[in-house]
Amino acid sequence: MPMLKILPAGNTIEIAEGSSVLAALLSADEKIMHKCDGNAKCGSCHIFVHEGRKGLSKMQRLENERLDAIVGVGSKSRLACQAVIGTENVTIELLSFGSGL
């Protein structure tokens, strides 16, 4: 099973392939904002992916459009609700601010 490392705390959790990053975080009792229940409508689950970006699902149009409307987005940005884990280990950073609209 792939591992998900969560920064800044440095926690590591084992997750099932095919799970969204948001689902994995919630199942591990990690605190992350998610106002729209994983529908890519709010952008509050904005994260940075530091390692393993190729191990995540490709960004779809809806996620890309939502990220375009958020302040503070960079090349490492993803929405945790839309990023699905593949077979590789991934390192993410939980942002300390609510980035949703």
Buried (B, 14 or more C-beta within 10 A) or exposed (E): EBBBBBBEEEEEBEBEEEBBBBBBBBEBEBEBBBBBEBEBBBBBBBBBBEBBBEBBBEBEEEBEEBBEEBEEBEEEBBBBBBBBBEEBBBBBBBBEEEBBE
